[in-house]
């Protein structure tokens, strides 16, 4: 009797174990499938351009970009698949809980999303220049959470053209806290958007070298982003917001064989990290400022875009129509050499 009983419970235990394994396998398969869907979603981002210096400028400042609905048609016709829309939400939200975002500002963003979608462009919508969060993460993380709750719930019914990027270039005091803070942002998004692809990058300004510092939660719908502006002295020479040494640099050329190799190696390192961690990669920003000699700028852009594509990374050039611009809104002309360097035109 006892033996039979033992035997029976043994069978039951084995059955339970088998069932648990089956469930685990099923869950793993679902994860693998949605991870595959995330790789596909990343591929759809394809070649993109940043609508930079626009909604990321401080509230009343003009950083030289006036982007209108008609530009989306031009961007699509030129061959881009997506736009990245950097937004300084923190300048348009109440400073105290519940940190309500102004309706009028939301309506501006709504219209841009609709204009992009109607042209068949994907949109990466981010939080950009949230300076309080970089300086004092503990004091601003609740605002970060609330901003994402509001943005994500407002756009939850938008189609798959829309991707959320948690936070541009975390740096300063946020570096050490980023892995915790990103979880807060992601959880806020996931309340209303359980599976929409979310883009997230490493601390230290989304630098490729810092990828190993990024620890991601167990969410299959994540795309990892990095930025590439190396060598910084070359890409930012003459830029007013660079350090005094870099700001005064002029006529710095780029393109020797070892320089090319260095850039290619860096992107290969990023791709290697992506493979090791099973995550798709999006090069969310790269570009060289207009003060750099044009020939070198074109070469650098070509090398970076080609290397990214070789590594199966999607990309978004920085940026559309300001200091790094590929388009001149005054003359209404594309910068042909730069566009060619991106494999467009
Ligand atoms: C970062 C900054 C942006 C700047 C760009 C190039 O995205 O947030 O303001 O223009 O890098 O330096």
Boltz pocket constraint, residues with backbone or C-beta under 6 A from the ligand:
constraints:
  - pocket:
      binder: B
      contacts: [[A, 52], [A, 129], [A, 168], [A, 169], [A, 285], [A, 318]]
      max_distance: 6.0
